[in-house]
Amino acid sequence: MSLKFKTPFFKEFTLSIAGHVEKALGGLRDRGYHAGLPLGRWYPRFADGLTVAVTEKRTKVEIDGLAAALAEVLK
């Protein structure tokens, strides 16, 4: 997993995920996270892209939990 684009971002960013993005999203949903948008649905050339939005409504604990859940799902 890495940042898909090397440009600056503010609240939204896109991750490049090896494997099936929809499967990763399913694993995150099972852990209580509605994590993001699979870019491949609209842009087939970005099939490995997962766009995530993090706003002021989320705490550090919530963001850390999402990061840990994503790492677990991608093992």
N, C-alpha and C positions, 0 to 999 in steps of 0.2 A: 504494500500500500504506500502510495506517495501522492503528493499534490499533482494533479493532472496538468495544470497550467502554472507557469513560473511568473505570472503577473501578480501585482499587488491585489489584495482583496479587502473588503470591509467586513460584511456580515455573512456572506456566502462564499463558499469555496468548493472546488470539485476535487474529489479523490480519484485516483486511478487504482482500481481493484482488480487484481488478477483473478480470473475465474468468473463466476456468474454473479452479477450484481444483484439480481432478483433473489437469488438464494441467500446472499448476505443480508439483504433487507428482511427476508423471512425470518432468519435467525435473530435479527435485532428485534423484530416485532414480538417474537416468542419471549424475549427478555424485557419487553415493555417499552421499546423505543420505536417510534415512527421516525425513521432516521433521515430520509431524504428522497431525492428524485433520481431515478435511473435515467441518465441522459440518452442511452441507446434507444429508448422508447421513441424519441423524437429525432435523434441524430445517430443513425446506425454506425457511423464512423467513430463515435464515442461510446461504444457498447460497454467499455470497461469503466465508464465515468459515473460517479455517484456525487451529486451536488447536495451539500449540507448547509443549512442555515443555522447560525448561532446568534441569538439576539440577547438583549438586556433582560429578557424574561427568564433566561436560564441561569442557574447558579453554577459556580465552579464545580460543586459536587455533582450536579446533573451532567455537565459536560465531561467531567472525568469518568463518570459512569458510562456514558455513551462510548467514550474512547476505549475503556476496558472491555465493554461488551463487543465492540467491533473487533478488537484484537482477539478476543476469544472465538468469535464466529469465524475469523479468517485463519485460525490455526490449521 
